[in-house]
């Protein structure tokens, strides 16, 4: 309940808002060590910010994940989770029933980059078995799906992914970590739009990607930090209060 809170020297009782774009350093050497990752600390809010860090740590605790990365919207989180792992010539598999923007990514954007896409009936096990290829790298499902609440067997798909060395991304927005924990069923990555019930009051946009520390640090963060879908510290603070 109280995990993830960072307190400043002022000793505030609840999460403070850090509306900062950059941070100061006591020396050029400290600045260099932070920028190259040798020393902990904040560099630039497009990379990380105390308000964002608190939200990431709390969401990771809720989900039971090793690490998290918050982003400016749910779709920023979905797109980054997918694209940070794919290159031309790779194969992407997803269930047919998808949120409209997710469907657009699968059918309109990924093919533009030479990525092969297969959509399957999420409830048809035989279609899932036939969908995998040697170059299948990423699988994406929504369960319950938006908008028709289709339920997909996460463990069944996760087992197939492990057999074919593919990464399974589960959009868990509708269920929330309160009702369903995809990591318990073998998912590699979980994504959320915090815009919905995590805010719950229609005030902010936000998203989150959760996974292993290695995935977040080595694969997702380089994509995220250099493409810029950073969450506003103000929005992070609003979500922390929600």
C-alpha positions as CSV (number, residue, x, y, z in Angstrom):
1,X,0.0,0.0,0.0
2,X,2.8,2.4,0.9
3,X,5.5,1.0,-1.4
4,X,7.3,3.1,-3.9
5,X,7.0,6.5,-2.1
6,X,9.9,8.8,-2.5
7,X,10.1,11.7,0.1
8,X,12.1,14.8,-0.4
9,X,14.1,16.5,2.4
10,X,10.8,18.3,3.3
11,X,9.3,15.1,4.6
12,X,5.9,15.3,2.9
13,X,3.4,12.7,4.0
14,X,2.1,11.9,0.5
15,X,3.7,11.9,-3.0
16,X,4.9,15.2,-4.1
17,X,4.8,16.5,-7.7
18,X,8.1,17.1,-9.4
19,X,7.4,19.3,-12.4
20,X,10.9,19.4,-13.6
21,X,12.5,18.9,-17.0
22,X,16.1,18.6,-15.8
23,X,18.2,18.2,-12.7
24,X,21.4,19.8,-11.3
25,X,24.7,18.1,-10.6
26,X,27.4,18.9,-8.0
27,X,30.1,18.3,-10.6
28,X,30.8,17.5,-14.2
29,X,31.9,14.1,-13.1
30,X,28.6,13.3,-11.4
31,X,26.8,14.5,-14.5
32,X,28.8,12.3,-16.7
33,X,28.3,9.2,-14.4
34,X,24.6,9.7,-14.4
35,X,24.3,10.2,-18.2
36,X,26.3,7.1,-18.9
37,X,24.4,5.0,-16.3
38,X,27.3,4.4,-14.0
39,X,25.7,6.3,-11.1
40,X,22.0,6.4,-9.9
41,X,20.1,9.7,-10.0
42,X,17.9,11.7,-12.3
43,X,19.1,13.2,-15.5
44,X,16.2,14.4,-17.6
45,X,12.4,13.9,-17.2
46,X,12.2,12.3,-20.6
47,X,14.3,9.6,-19.1
48,X,13.0,9.5,-15.5
49,X,11.5,11.8,-12.9
50,X,10.7,11.2,-9.2
51,X,7.0,11.4,-9.8
52,X,7.3,8.8,-12.6
53,X,9.5,6.6,-10.6
54,X,7.0,6.4,-7.7
55,X,4.2,5.5,-10.1
56,X,6.4,2.8,-11.8
57,X,7.4,1.3,-8.5
58,X,3.8,1.2,-7.3
59,X,2.4,-0.3,-10.5
60,X,5.2,-3.0,-10.4
61,X,4.2,-3.8,-6.8
62,X,0.5,-4.1,-7.8
63,X,1.4,-6.4,-10.7
64,X,4.1,-8.4,-9.1
65,X,6.5,-7.4,-11.9
66,X,10.3,-6.8,-11.6
67,X,10.1,-3.4,-13.3
68,X,7.8,-0.9,-15.1
69,X,8.0,2.0,-17.5
70,X,5.2,4.6,-17.6
71,X,4.4,6.5,-20.8
72,X,2.2,9.3,-22.1
73,X,-0.7,7.1,-23.1
74,X,-1.9,3.5,-23.3
75,X,-1.2,3.4,-27.0
76,X,2.3,4.8,-26.5
77,X,2.9,1.8,-24.1
78,X,1.4,-0.7,-26.5
79,X,3.4,0.6,-29.5
80,X,6.7,0.8,-27.6
81,X,6.3,-2.7,-26.1
82,X,5.8,-4.1,-29.6
83,X,8.2,-2.0,-31.7
84,X,11.2,-2.2,-29.3
85,X,11.4,-5.9,-30.1
86,X,10.7,-6.1,-33.9
87,X,12.7,-5.4,-37.1
88,X,12.2,-6.0,-40.8
89,X,11.6,-9.6,-41.6
90,X,10.2,-10.5,-38.2
91,X,6.7,-12.1,-37.7
92,X,4.0,-10.7,-35.4
93,X,0.9,-12.6,-34.2
94,X,-2.1,-11.1,-32.5
95,X,-5.7,-12.0,-31.8
96,X,-8.2,-10.5,-34.2
97,X,-10.4,-8.8,-31.6
98,X,-8.3,-5.7,-30.8
99,X,-8.9,-2.1,-29.6
100,X,-9.1,0.1,-32.8
101,X,-5.7,1.7,-32.5
102,X,-4.0,-1.7,-31.7
103,X,-5.7,-3.1,-34.8
104,X,-4.3,-0.2,-36.8
105,X,-0.8,-0.8,-35.6
106,X,-1.1,-4.5,-36.6
107,X,-2.6,-4.0,-40.0
108,X,-1.4,-0.6,-41.2
109,X,1.9,0.3,-39.4
110,X,3.8,-2.9,-38.9
111,X,3.6,-4.0,-42.5
112,X,5.1,-0.6,-43.6
113,X,8.3,-1.7,-41.8
114,X,8.5,-5.1,-43.5
115,X,7.1,-7.0,-40.5
116,X,4.8,-9.9,-41.3
117,X,1.5,-10.0,-39.4
118,X,-0.9,-12.9,-38.7
119,X,-4.2,-12.3,-36.9
120,X,-6.0,-15.3,-35.4
121,X,-9.3,-16.1,-33.7
122,X,-8.2,-15.7,-30.1
123,X,-10.4,-18.6,-28.9
124,X,-9.3,-21.1,-31.6
125,X,-6.4,-23.2,-30.3
126,X,-5.8,-24.7,-33.7
127,X,-5.4,-21.3,-35.3
128,X,-2.9,-20.4,-32.6
129,X,-0.9,-23.5,-33.3
130,X,-0.7,-22.9,-37.0
131,X,0.1,-19.2,-36.6
132,X,3.7,-19.6,-35.3
133,X,6.7,-19.5,-37.7
134,X,10.4,-19.6,-37.4
135,X,10.6,-15.8,-37.4
136,X,7.7,-15.2,-34.9
137,X,9.1,-12.8,-32.4
138,X,6.1,-11.1,-30.6
139,X,2.6,-12.2,-29.8
140,X,0.0,-9.7,-28.6
141,X,-3.4,-10.4,-27.0
142,X,-6.1,-8.5,-25.2
143,X,-8.1,-10.5,-22.6
144,X,-10.8,-9.5,-21.8
145,X,-10.7,-7.9,-25.2
146,X,-11.9,-4.4,-26.2
147,X,-14.8,-4.1,-27.1
148,X,-16.5,-7.5,-26.9
149,X,-14.8,-8.9,-23.8
150,X,-13.5,-12.0,-25.6
151,X,-11.5,-14.2,-23.2
152,X,-8.3,-15.9,-24.3
153,X,-6.5,-18.7,-22.5
154,X,-3.3,-16.9,-21.5
155,X,-1.5,-20.0,-20.3
156,X,-2.2,-21.8,-23.6
157,X,-0.8,-19.0,-25.7
158,X,2.1,-18.4,-23.3
159,X,3.2,-22.1,-23.6
160,X,3.1,-21.8,-27.4
161,X,5.2,-18.7,-27.2
162,X,7.8,-20.4,-25.0
163,X,8.0,-23.3,-27.5
164,X,8.7,-20.9,-30.3
165,X,10.9,-18.4,-28.3
166,X,8.4,-15.6,-28.8
167,X,7.5,-12.9,-26.4
168,X,3.9,-12.7,-25.2
169,X,2.4,-9.2,-24.5
170,X,-0.9,-9.2,-22.6
171,X,-3.1,-6.1,-22.6
172,X,-4.6,-6.4,-19.1
173,X,-6.5,-3.0,-19.1
174,X,-10.0,-4.4,-18.7
175,X,-9.2,-6.9,-15.9
176,X,-6.6,-4.8,-14.0
177,X,-4.0,-6.4,-11.7
178,X,-6.8,-6.7,-9.0
179,X,-8.7,-9.3,-11.0
180,X,-6.0,-10.9,-13.3
181,X,-2.2,-11.3,-13.2
182,X,-1.0,-12.4,-16.6
183,X,2.5,-13.1,-15.3
184,X,1.1,-15.9,-13.2
185,X,0.0,-17.6,-16.5
186,X,3.3,-17.1,-18.4
187,X,3.1,-13.7,-20.0
188,X,6.4,-11.9,-20.6
189,X,5.1,-8.4,-20.7
190,X,1.9,-6.7,-19.5
191,X,0.6,-3.3,-20.8
192,X,-1.9,-0.9,-19.4
193,X,-3.7,2.3,-20.2
194,X,-3.7,4.1,-16.9
195,X,-6.2,6.5,-18.5
196,X,-9.1,4.1,-17.7
197,X,-9.8,2.8,-14.2
198,X,-6.3,3.5,-12.8
199,X,-7.2,7.2,-13.1
200,X,-10.9,6.4,-12.9
201,X,-12.1,9.9,-13.2
202,X,-11.4,10.9,-16.9
203,X,-8.7,13.4,-16.1
204,X,-5.4,12.1,-17.6
205,X,-3.8,10.1,-20.3
206,X,-1.2,7.5,-19.4
207,X,0.2,4.0,-20.0
208,X,2.5,1.5,-18.5
209,X,4.6,-1.5,-19.7
210,X,5.7,-4.1,-17.1
211,X,8.1,-6.9,-17.4
212,X,11.4,-8.3,-16.3
213,X,14.1,-5.9,-15.2
214,X,16.3,-7.0,-18.2
215,X,13.5,-6.4,-20.7
216,X,12.6,-3.0,-19.3
217,X,16.2,-1.8,-18.9
218,X,17.9,-3.3,-22.0
219,X,15.2,-3.5,-24.6
220,X,12.3,-1.1,-23.8
221,X,14.1,1.9,-22.2
222,X,16.5,2.6,-25.1
223,X,13.5,2.8,-27.5
224,X,11.4,4.8,-25.0
225,X,14.1,7.3,-24.1
226,X,15.1,8.1,-27.6
227,X,11.6,8.3,-29.2
228,X,10.1,10.4,-26.5
229,X,6.7,9.1,-25.3
230,X,7.4,10.4,-21.8
231,X,4.5,10.7,-19.3
232,X,4.0,14.1,-17.8
233,X,5.0,14.3,-14.1
234,X,1.7,16.1,-13.4
235,X,-0.3,13.2,-14.9
236,X,1.8,10.7,-13.0
237,X,1.0,12.6,-9.8
238,X,-2.7,12.6,-10.6
239,X,-2.6,8.8,-11.3
240,X,-0.7,8.3,-8.0
241,X,-3.7,10.0,-6.2
242,X,-6.2,7.8,-8.0
